[in-house]
Amino acid sequence: MFRNLLLASSLAIVSTGAFASLDVSWIDGLENTGTGFDAGQTDTRYSFTALAGTATGTDGYGVVTTGSGFPFGSWLANNWDSVWLTPSANAAQSYDPSSAGLYKWSISFDLTGYDPAASAFSGRWASDNSGYVVFNGSTISTGSSFSSWTSFAASTGFVAGLNTIDFFVNNSAHRSGNPTGVRVEFLDSYTAVAAPVPEPASYAMILAGLLVVGAVARRRLG
């Protein structure tokens, strides 16, 4: 009898997903800047907001650059993995002649149906001139450059719904030759399907099994 109850309670625990293997996958919605778009198109996955400065953006998004001419040569070169986004189709356009600009580039992803506690991502980014990265309200990276990569990562702070990564770019004031832009590459990410919520009958079976185990243990000790 004891053996049967113990086996039944064990099966109930497994059926709840408590010991089930995780179905791990890439986080859907994390995309590198410019991938899948032609030069001159707007990357609608990355929204653009001017918090201060003269750059207004194109319909609230950034434009995929061609990767030729100024400011390239100073900026990291585009490649197949990612390309630069700029506020307008003219990557060389100069902004913020008398005071610094502050611009926010944002990408969001939805973890509905996934386990926030079993999620993480890492990547690298570049910006003109500098900046910091905020994930769901918490800063996860500071400092950046247009000539080298800066790393960012998060393994906590995820929520079971819409999550947002904000890339804040500071553009120093300069009278001319003062473009701005952002480039993002996600190097790794994972999440897992959320475990199903056990039904009341499963809880009852687990409790019954634990009570039997406890009773047998007390009898042996006595």
C-alpha positions in Angstrom: 0.0 0.0 0.0 2.8 2.4 1.0 4.7 1.6 -2.1 1.7 2.3 -4.4 0.9 5.6 -2.7 4.5 6.7 -2.9 4.6 5.8 -6.6 1.4 7.6 -7.3 2.5 10.8 -5.5 5.8 10.7 -7.4 4.0 10.5 -10.7 1.7 13.4 -9.7 4.8 15.5 -8.9 6.3 14.7 -12.3 3.0 15.5 -14.1 2.9 19.0 -12.6 6.1 19.8 -14.5 8.2 20.3 -11.3 10.9 17.9 -12.6 10.1 18.2 -16.3 12.9 19.2 -18.7 12.8 22.8 -19.9 11.9 23.5 -23.5 14.5 26.2 -24.1 14.4 28.5 -27.2 15.6 31.8 -28.5 13.6 34.8 -27.2 11.3 35.7 -30.1 11.5 39.4 -30.8 15.2 40.0 -30.1 16.5 41.1 -33.5 19.8 42.8 -34.5 19.5 46.3 -35.9 18.8 46.5 -39.7 18.6 42.7 -40.3 15.9 41.8 -42.9 15.6 45.4 -44.2 17.2 47.1 -47.2 19.2 50.2 -47.0 16.9 53.3 -46.7 14.1 51.3 -45.1 12.8 52.0 -41.6 13.5 49.2 -39.0 10.1 49.1 -37.4 11.3 46.8 -34.6 13.3 49.6 -33.1 11.3 52.7 -32.1 13.1 56.1 -32.0 12.3 58.9 -29.5 14.1 62.2 -29.3 14.2 63.2 -25.6 16.4 66.2 -26.3 18.1 67.5 -29.5 17.4 68.2 -33.1 17.1 64.7 -34.6 13.4 63.9 -35.1 13.5 60.4 -36.6 11.5 58.9 -39.4 7.9 58.0 -38.4 9.2 57.1 -35.0 11.8 54.6 -36.2 15.4 54.5 -37.4 16.6 54.2 -41.0 18.9 51.4 -42.2 22.2 52.8 -43.4 24.0 52.0 -46.6 27.3 51.6 -44.8 29.3 53.8 -47.2 30.7 57.3 -47.0 30.9 59.5 -43.9 30.5 58.6 -41.0 31.8 55.1 -42.0 35.5 54.9 -41.6 34.9 56.2 -38.1 31.9 54.0 -37.3 32.2 50.2 -37.0 31.6 48.8 -40.5 28.2 47.2 -41.2 28.2 43.4 -41.8 25.7 40.6 -42.3 24.9 40.4 -38.6 23.8 44.0 -38.0 23.9 47.5 -39.5 23.6 51.0 -38.2 20.3 52.8 -37.7 20.2 56.6 -38.0 17.4 59.1 -37.5 17.1 59.9 -41.2 18.0 58.4 -44.6 21.1 60.6 -44.7 23.5 58.9 -42.3 25.9 61.8 -42.5 23.2 64.4 -41.4 24.5 66.6 -38.6 22.6 67.2 -35.4 22.8 69.1 -32.2 25.0 72.0 -33.1 24.7 73.9 -29.9 23.5 71.5 -27.2 23.8 67.7 -26.7 21.0 65.4 -27.9 19.6 62.5 -26.0 17.9 59.8 -28.0 16.1 56.5 -27.1 16.0 53.4 -29.3 13.7 50.7 -28.0 12.9 47.1 -28.8 10.3 45.0 -27.0 9.5 41.3 -26.8 6.6 39.3 -25.2 7.2 36.5 -22.7 3.5 35.6 -22.3 3.4 31.8 -21.9 7.1 31.6 -21.0 9.0 31.5 -17.7 10.6 34.9 -16.9 12.8 33.2 -14.3 14.3 30.9 -17.0 15.2 33.8 -19.4 18.4 35.6 -20.3 20.1 37.5 -23.1 23.4 39.0 -23.9 24.7 41.2 -26.7 26.8 44.1 -27.7 26.1 47.6 -29.0 27.7 50.8 -30.4 26.4 54.4 -30.6 27.4 57.9 -31.6 28.5 59.3 -29.3 27.9 57.4 -26.0 25.1 56.0 -24.0 23.6 53.4 -21.6 21.2 50.4 -21.8 18.1 50.0 -19.6 16.1 46.8 -19.4 12.6 47.0 -17.8 13.7 50.1 -15.9 17.1 48.8 -14.7 20.4 49.9 -16.2 22.4 46.9 -17.5 25.2 48.6 -19.4 26.9 52.0 -19.4 29.3 53.5 -21.8 29.5 52.9 -25.5 31.4 54.1 -28.6 31.0 54.3 -32.4 34.3 52.7 -33.1 34.1 49.6 -30.7 31.6 47.3 -29.1 30.2 47.5 -25.6 28.6 44.5 -24.0 25.2 44.2 -22.3 23.4 41.3 -20.6 20.5 40.4 -18.4 19.5 37.3 -16.5 17.0 38.8 -14.1 14.3 41.4 -14.3 12.1 39.6 -16.9 8.3 39.8 -16.6 5.6 37.5 -18.0 4.4 39.9 -20.6 5.9 42.8 -22.5 9.6 43.4 -21.8 11.5 46.4 -23.2 15.2 47.2 -23.8 16.0 50.9 -24.2 19.3 52.1 -25.7 19.9 55.7 -24.7 22.3 57.6 -27.0 24.0 60.8 -26.0 25.1 62.9 -29.0 27.6 65.5 -28.0 27.1 69.1 -29.3 29.1 70.0 -32.3 28.6 72.7 -35.0 29.0 70.4 -38.0 29.8 66.8 -39.0 27.8 65.5 -36.0 25.8 62.5 -37.0 24.2 60.0 -34.5 23.1 56.4 -34.7 22.9 53.1 -32.9 23.8 49.5 -33.7 22.8 46.4 -31.7 23.7 42.7 -31.9 22.2 40.0 -29.7 24.7 37.2 -29.3 22.7 34.8 -27.2 19.3 34.5 -25.6 17.0 31.8 -24.1 13.7 31.3 -22.5 11.6 28.3 -21.5 7.9 27.5 -21.8 6.2 28.1 -18.5 5.4 24.9 -16.6 1.7 24.1 -16.5 -0.2 25.0 -13.3 -1.0 21.8 -11.4 -4.7 20.9 -11.0 -6.2 20.5 -7.5 -6.3 16.7 -7.9 -2.5 16.7 -8.4 -1.9 18.7 -5.3 -4.1 16.3 -3.3 -2.2 13.3 -4.6 1.1 15.0 -3.7 -0.1 15.8 -0.2 -1.4 12.3 0.3 2.0 10.8 -0.7 3.9 13.2 1.6 1.6 12.4 4.5 2.2 8.6 4.1 6.0 9.1 3.9 5.9 11.2 7.1 3.8 8.6 8.9 6.1 5.8 8.0 9.1 7.8 9.0 7.6 8.5 12.4 6.7 4.9 13.0 10.2 3.8 12.2 11.7 6.4 14.5 9.2 5.4 17.3 
